[in-house]
């Protein structure tokens, strides 16, 4: 079965065919590092991680690039409001300088990477700060200016969307009645309501350019960086669905116009929101949780990854602690089943592997892929060693940390009861055997009878 991904651009599930036969060029929109990431933000990176690991599981070489936005991102997608990095400096009582802005960015970037590692997300090798590539931004804006796609207002250089007939193709319409996008019309100097800033003037703090002192627009940064490292055309671009109407739409517009309408990205892939109380989680609304909130409640952060994988990346999920607690119970059950398999690693069960792959190949269907994991662990017809090899193979994609689990030493009291139960079973004293099982359970352990003998696990 061929890999199939849902492409936001075509609104259909398509067979995956990269530009280069066995190499995938992959760009992920990274965070704006003015504060800690919240768990809603992190869903996009769990999704991108599963995508990358699935591609690698299918033997593709993946070149993945991620930006770190440390300049130019305003609080409104309509190119007005407070600069987010400036907001971070003011919050922390720091002077507004480029040096302090970079220090703030580096601090929160490291915290972001800590979150990625805590979620078993593979940190991309190619992570770049936007502020290091202002030269490339200016060159791209100049190219658009020479092709007559830009105009100047009192606050910056703007892209003229009327010059691109299919502007908005990513989300299907050129205009929308949605109030979030209607805000785009607030700047009265714009020629068209959808026009967006390529460069914003700032006489106090910013970078020198031929256009004037200021900052590149948020959108131009991703176009300039992705094209620098991946070329004018590449395979996959990921992000959250909130990036579709403006950021990713504007990336397409400026990139394709700069390259004479050369198709920018083949496959656009987006993950859904994490809501709280049926409202999108966001910093501005104050309804967000940091990943460390789980640790403070004694939860392994991998529980959050597991919970996300229980739903399609297309499905909006509503975060409530009760749901996460249920996922924690299920994950611990999986861990205990795995730990009861012993130390020997056998051979991957090809039948189960084929089924697991078929679900991943069908647009990263992780909910069904997880059912295969459960089936393997419960199948009495497979040896423990082969189960272990198969689970470890699946976990190359799932990233639930099975290889890092350590078998806990069984307390002497429990071992004594297990041995006594084994004697009772040999003597066909099943009443005694059941009594001993209950006593073992009361100490927090379970015992299961298998063809290979009794298997003990922590409840």
Buried (B, 14 or more C-beta within 10 A) or exposed (E): EEBBBBBBBEEEEBEBEBEEEEBBBBBBBBBBBBBBBBBBBBBBBBBBBBBBBBBBBBEBEBBBBBBBBBBBBBBEBBBBEEBBBBBBBEEEEBEBEBEBBBEBBEEBBEBBBBBBEBBBBBEBEBBBBBBEBBEBBBEBBBBBBEEEBBBBBEBBBBBBBEBBEEBBBBBEEBEBEEEEBEBBBEBEEBEBBBBBBBBBBBEEBBBEBEBBBBBBBBBBBBBBBBBBBBEBBBBBBBBBBBBBBBBBBBBBBBBBBBBEEEEBBBBBBBBBBBBBEEEBBBBEEEBBBBBBBBEEEEBBBBBBBBBBBBBBBBEEBEBEEEEBBBBBEBBBBBBBBBBBBBEEBBEBBEEBBEBBBBBBBBBBBBEBBBBBBEEBBEBEEBBBBBBBBBBBBBBEBBBBBBEEEEEEEBEEEBBEBBEBBBEBBEEEBEEBBEBBBEBBEEEEBBBEEEEEEBBBBBE
